[in-house]
Amino acid sequence: MFPSISLAQEVGLAVLLVAALVWVIGLGHMLWDTRFPHPEPGAHEGLAAIPAQRTAAGHPMETVELTEAEEEAFAGLIRTLPLH
């Protein structure tokens, strides 16, 4: 390539140029990504694989009848939870 430098210097120069090119491409990619913000991972409506929540009148196996004592115990448990 260059008559005044050795083969080892030519190989080193080629490696240096490739590394600089990779660095410039990586920097450009990083700056391009920060220019266009991506939405937060949890900000979307939901996964397509998880179905939407059904109403209580959906499937009979999805509802549970509680006795009055169980409802009172659940209400007491909910009152003990700290609200933020």
BELCORGI-V302711 format. One record per residue. N is the residue number from 1. RES is the residue in one letter. NEAR is the number of other ideal C-beta (glycine too) atoms within 12 Angstrom. D_CENTER is the distance of its C-alpha to the mean C-alpha in whole Angstrom. Layout:
N&RES&NEAR&D_CENTER, N&RES&NEAR&D_CENTER
//
This chain:
1&M&13&48, 2&F&12&49, 3&P&8&53, 4&S&7&53, 5&I&13&50, 6&S&12&49, 7&L&12&47, 8&A&10&45, 9&Q&15&45, 10&E&16&44, 11&V&15&41, 12&G&16&40, 13&L&17&40, 14&A&17&38, 15&V&14&35, 16&L&14&35, 17&L&15&34, 18&V&14&32, 19&A&14&30, 20&A&14&30, 21&L&14&29, 22&V&14&26, 23&W&14&25, 24&V&14&26, 25&I&14&24, 26&G&14&21, 27&L&14&22, 28&G&14&22, 29&H&14&19, 30&M&12&17, 31&L&12&19, 32&W&13&19, 33&D&12&15, 34&T&11&16, 35&R&10&18, 36&F&9&16, 37&P&9&13, 38&H&11&10, 39&P&9&9, 40&E&7&7, 41&P&8&4, 42&G&8&7, 43&A&9&9, 44&H&11&10, 45&E&9&13, 46&G&12&12, 47&L&10&12, 48&A&8&15, 49&A&6&16, 50&I&9&17, 51&P&11&20, 52&A&11&21, 53&Q&9&23, 54&R&12&26, 55&T&9&29, 56&A&11&31, 57&A&8&34, 58&G&12&32, 59&H&10&33, 60&P&10&35, 61&M&7&33, 62&E&12&31, 63&T&12&33, 64&V&11&35, 65&E&9&38, 66&L&12&39, 67&T&10&42, 68&E&10&43, 69&A&10&43, 70&E&13&39, 71&E&14&38, 72&E&13&40, 73&A&14&38, 74&F&16&35, 75&A&14&36, 76&G&12&37, 77&L&11&34, 78&I&12&32, 79&R&11&34, 80&T&10&34, 81&L&10&30, 82&P&6&29, 83&L&6&28, 84&H&3&26
//
